[in-house]
Amino acid sequence: MSRVLARTALSHYLNIPPEEVNFKRTPLGKPSLDPPCHIEFNLSNTSKLAVCIISASGPVGIDIEPLGRGGEIMEIADIFFSGTEREELATLDPRSQPERALSLWTLKEAFLKAKGLGIYSEAEKIAFLYRGTGRPGLAASPDIEPMPERWHFKNIDFMDHRIALAATTPFQASSVRFVALKPPVAMPAASEQPSIL
Ligand SMILES: CC(C)(COP(=O)(O)OP(=O)(O)OC[C@H]1O[C@@H](n2cnc3c(N)ncnc32)[C@H](O)[C@@H]1OP(=O)(O)O)[C@@H](O)C(=O)NCCC(=O)NCCS
């Protein structure tokens, strides 16, 4: 379903029919347009929802997970989260920790996917810290990202799922669209063309 969503949305921005949108993949699996152009995108899906982020101004990444996965993620916090993330997690009320773990997981995946890296090999080299602000800030080893401050992140909850977005340009509320795709896939009407989701 995520590929149908991507093909449909990208065809709008490329102004070509969906069947003429071509893709290639990096060795680590990140899809991109072929031939390359200024439009970048990324995909994520669960058994119920598919999401796509599209940008004409730099790399983007997206992740979606069911809201109920927080407890399961807490169980692997020791191998997936960095030391500083675990320290911040431990300062929270235990009842709030699964919620934070879910945000951290999705943010890390969205960022690493924007960079086209592997989630399992690089997760410990980055950290999302809130420092009491309520907003996640990225800290990263320089080999992963020398300018972490250039990145923007957003978490959105939708239909019992948490979505994380990562991009090098700020998000605008008007740039998020939810569209229902039902086969046969039709082009979205002009008023509901997806620009971020
Ligand atoms: C990319 C990755 C994070 C996917 O995680 P996931 O939660 O299972 O899946 P999601 O639904 O969020 O995302 C899947 C989509 O991400 C995209 N994707 C795959 N690899 C990607 C990468 N390296 N970077 C960015 N996007 C990638 C693809 O579009 C894929 O969907 P598709 O195969 O249907 O086209 C994970 O597979 C990964 O780390 N891959 C890198 C390669 C790697 O390290 N492999 C060893 C795994 S043990």
The ligand as an SDF file (V2000), in Angstrom:
LIG
                    3D

 48 50  0  0  0  0  0  0  0  0999 V2000
   14.6310    0.8630    6.8580 C   0  0  0  0  0  0  0  0  0  0  0  0
   14.2510    0.1230    8.1070 C   0  0  0  0  0  0  0  0  0  0  0  0
   14.4500    1.0730    9.2680 C   0  0  0  0  0  0  0  0  0  0  0  0
   12.7680   -0.2930    7.9620 C   0  0  0  0  0  0  0  0  0  0  0  0
   12.1420   -0.4200    9.1810 O   0  0  0  0  0  0  0  0  0  0  0  0
   10.6540   -0.9920    9.3690 P   0  0  0  0  0  0  0  0  0  0  0  0
   10.1170   -0.3800   10.6160 O   0  0  0  0  0  0  0  0  0  0  0  0
   10.7010   -2.4650    9.2890 O   0  0  0  0  0  0  0  0  0  0  0  0
    9.8080   -0.5510    8.1210 O   0  0  0  0  0  0  0  0  0  0  0  0
    9.0550    0.7920    7.7160 P   0  0  0  0  0  0  0  0  0  0  0  0
    7.6680    0.4310    7.3630 O   0  0  0  0  0  0  0  0  0  0  0  0
    9.2130    1.8950    8.7040 O   0  0  0  0  0  0  0  0  0  0  0  0
    9.8490    1.2620    6.4090 O   0  0  0  0  0  0  0  0  0  0  0  0
    9.9350    0.4190    5.3030 C   0  0  0  0  0  0  0  0  0  0  0  0
   10.2050    1.2810    4.0860 C   0  0  0  0  0  0  0  0  0  0  0  0
   11.3420    2.1080    4.3360 O   0  0  0  0  0  0  0  0  0  0  0  0
   12.0460    2.2920    3.0990 C   0  0  0  0  0  0  0  0  0  0  0  0
   13.4430    1.9200    3.3700 N   0  0  0  0  0  0  0  0  0  0  0  0
   13.9960    0.7000    3.3680 C   0  0  0  0  0  0  0  0  0  0  0  0
   15.3140    0.8020    3.6940 N   0  0  0  0  0  0  0  0  0  0  0  0
   15.5620    2.1070    3.9050 C   0  0  0  0  0  0  0  0  0  0  0  0
   16.7310    2.8390    4.2630 C   0  0  0  0  0  0  0  0  0  0  0  0
   17.9040    2.2430    4.4860 N   0  0  0  0  0  0  0  0  0  0  0  0
   16.6250    4.1720    4.4020 N   0  0  0  0  0  0  0  0  0  0  0  0
   15.4620    4.8030    4.1870 C   0  0  0  0  0  0  0  0  0  0  0  0
   14.3160    4.1670    3.8400 N   0  0  0  0  0  0  0  0  0  0  0  0
   14.3800    2.8250    3.7010 C   0  0  0  0  0  0  0  0  0  0  0  0
   11.3700    1.4230    2.0530 C   0  0  0  0  0  0  0  0  0  0  0  0
   10.5150    2.2340    1.2790 O   0  0  0  0  0  0  0  0  0  0  0  0
   10.5660    0.4570    2.8820 C   0  0  0  0  0  0  0  0  0  0  0  0
    9.3470    0.0550    2.2980 O   0  0  0  0  0  0  0  0  0  0  0  0
    9.3230   -0.8670    0.9780 P   0  0  0  0  0  0  0  0  0  0  0  0
   10.3760   -1.8960    1.1680 O   0  0  0  0  0  0  0  0  0  0  0  0
    7.9280   -1.3930    0.9600 O   0  0  0  0  0  0  0  0  0  0  0  0
    9.6050    0.0790   -0.1500 O   0  0  0  0  0  0  0  0  0  0  0  0
   15.1230   -1.1320    8.3620 C   0  0  0  0  0  0  0  0  0  0  0  0
   14.7460   -2.1600    7.4630 O   0  0  0  0  0  0  0  0  0  0  0  0
   16.6100   -0.8570    8.1710 C   0  0  0  0  0  0  0  0  0  0  0  0
   17.2760   -0.4190    9.1000 O   0  0  0  0  0  0  0  0  0  0  0  0
   17.1310   -1.1030    6.9480 N   0  0  0  0  0  0  0  0  0  0  0  0
   18.4950   -0.7390    6.5910 C   0  0  0  0  0  0  0  0  0  0  0  0
   19.2630   -1.9420    6.0940 C   0  0  0  0  0  0  0  0  0  0  0  0
   19.7400   -2.7670    7.2330 C   0  0  0  0  0  0  0  0  0  0  0  0
   20.3530   -2.3080    8.1670 O   0  0  0  0  0  0  0  0  0  0  0  0
   19.4190   -4.0480    7.1330 N   0  0  0  0  0  0  0  0  0  0  0  0
   19.7180   -4.9810    8.1270 C   0  0  0  0  0  0  0  0  0  0  0  0
   18.4850   -5.2340    8.9370 C   0  0  0  0  0  0  0  0  0  0  0  0
   18.7860   -6.4640   10.1780 S   0  0  0  0  0  0  0  0  0  0  0  0
  1  2  1  0
  2  3  1  0
  2  4  1  0
  2 36  1  0
  4  5  1  0
  5  6  1  0
  6  7  2  0
  6  8  1  0
  6  9  1  0
  9 10  1  0
 10 11  2  0
 10 12  1  0
 10 13  1  0
 13 14  1  0
 14 15  1  0
 15 16  1  0
 15 30  1  0
 16 17  1  0
 17 18  1  0
 17 28  1  0
 18 19  1  0
 18 27  1  0
 19 20  2  0
 20 21  1  0
 21 22  1  0
 21 27  2  0
 22 23  1  0
 22 24  2  0
 24 25  1  0
 25 26  2  0
 26 27  1  0
 28 29  1  0
 28 30  1  0
 30 31  1  0
 31 32  1  0
 32 33  2  0
 32 34  1  0
 32 35  1  0
 36 37  1  0
 36 38  1  0
 38 39  2  0
 38 40  1  0
 40 41  1  0
 41 42  1  0
 42 43  1  0
 43 44  2  0
 43 45  1  0
 45 46  1  0
 46 47  1  0
 47 48  1  0
M  END
$$$$
